[in-house]
Every structure is written in C-alpha cells, then in structure tokens.
C-alpha cells in the first residue's frame, strides 16, 4: 500500500493497524471452525473445517466478514 494516499505517516500507520486487526479477526474466526481430524505422533495433524454453512461473498475476505457479522465470535478459541 502506498503512503501517498494518506496525509501523514501517522494516518498511514493507523490505517495499517486497522487492516492488521481485521486480518487477525478473520484468522481467529476461521480458526474456531477447525478441529484436528487425524492426529499424528509427529505433530503434523490433519485439520478439518467443521462449519456447516458455506462462506459466500465476492472474495474470501468479504465472505469471512459476512460470516463474522452473521455469527460473531463468542470468545477466543
């Protein structure tokens, strides 16, 4: 992302922090929908997606955001 879109460097870094927080929220939301399917002694487990609904949106980020709005996380998984 170009800093030229922002009036100051502080504005840029504030926007960057907000983007990073949204990415972290998406990760936390998705992480709660996975569980180990096949445990391996070497720690390299297989993970299964267990959400019953399909994520829908024009891109993955929008689909995750829509799912978060429809079913807000109830705590850190």
Secondary structure, 3 states (H helix, E strand, C coil): CCHHHCCCHHHHHHHHHHHHHHHHHHHHHHHCCEEEEECCCCCCCEEEECCCCCCCCCCHHHHHHHHHHHCCCCCCC
